[in-house]
Amino acid sequence: IKKSDVWVMKPQASGDNRNHIAPFPYELPYRLIKAFSYKGETVLDPFVGSGVTLLAAADLKRNGIGYEINPEIARVTIESLNNYQSKIWE
């Protein structure tokens, strides 16, 4: 296996349930959260956007706290995260 310091991941395509103008791939925060935190710890996302970092944190059993300055994006993201959270606990 060839080692590299470059991560290759599938980009977020337009139309993939995006609610933000500049989403990034779920895999990016997932890898970083998994590498640099433990279950039960808290992940802070000061620029929530579409909420992908908080989704990755939830999937990895971390607590997530986030802030979004744009009220419209915040509303859509909160709704999306609430729907996602209810699926986690089902």
ZAMARGU-4260 file (C-alpha; in steps of 0.2 Angstrom, whole numbers, plus 5000, padded with zeros to 4 digits):
<rodrens>
0) 5000/5000/5000 | 5007/5017/4995 | 5007/5030/5008 | 5002/5048/5004 | 4998/5064/5013
5) 4985/5068/5001 | 4967/5063/5004 | 4956/5059/4989 | 4938/5060/4991 | 4922/5062/4981
10) 4917/5080/4979 | 4899/5086/4984 | 4890/5087/4968 | 4877/5100/4965 | 4859/5095/4968
15) 4864/5082/4981 | 4851/5088/4994 | 4862/5104/4996 | 4856/5118/5006 | 4872/5128/5005
20) 4881/5137/4991 | 4898/5129/4996 | 4896/5112/5003 | 4911/5101/5006 | 4911/5081/5006
25) 4905/5073/5022 | 4921/5062/5022 | 4932/5077/5026 | 4925/5081/5043 | 4922/5063/5046
30) 4940/5058/5045 | 4946/5073/5055 | 4934/5071/5069 | 4938/5052/5070 | 4957/5056/5070
35) 4957/5070/5082 | 4943/5067/5095 | 4935/5053/5106 | 4917/5047/5108 | 4908/5058/5119
40) 4919/5074/5116 | 4912/5090/5109 | 4915/5096/5091 | 4913/5115/5088 | 4909/5121/5070
45) 4909/5140/5070 | 4903/5141/5052 | 4889/5127/5051 | 4883/5130/5033 | 4874/5114/5028
50) 4878/5105/5044 | 4889/5092/5037 | 4902/5093/5051 | 4888/5091/5064 | 4881/5076/5055
55) 4898/5068/5055 | 4900/5071/5073 | 4883/5063/5077 | 4888/5048/5067 | 4904/5046/5077
60) 4895/5048/5093 | 4902/5065/5097 | 4892/5080/5103 | 4891/5094/5091 | 4889/5113/5093
65) 4888/5125/5078 | 4885/5143/5074 | 4878/5150/5057 | 4876/5169/5054 | 4864/5167/5039
70) 4847/5165/5047 | 4839/5157/5031 | 4853/5144/5030 | 4852/5141/5049 | 4834/5138/5048
75) 4835/5125/5034 | 4850/5117/5042 | 4842/5115/5059 | 4827/5107/5051 | 4838/5095/5042
80) 4848/5091/5057 | 4832/5088/5068 | 4826/5076/5054 | 4843/5067/5054 | 4844/5066/5073
85) 4827/5058/5075 | 4833/5045/5063 | 4848/5041/5074 | 4837/5038/5089 | 4825/5026/5080
</rodrens>
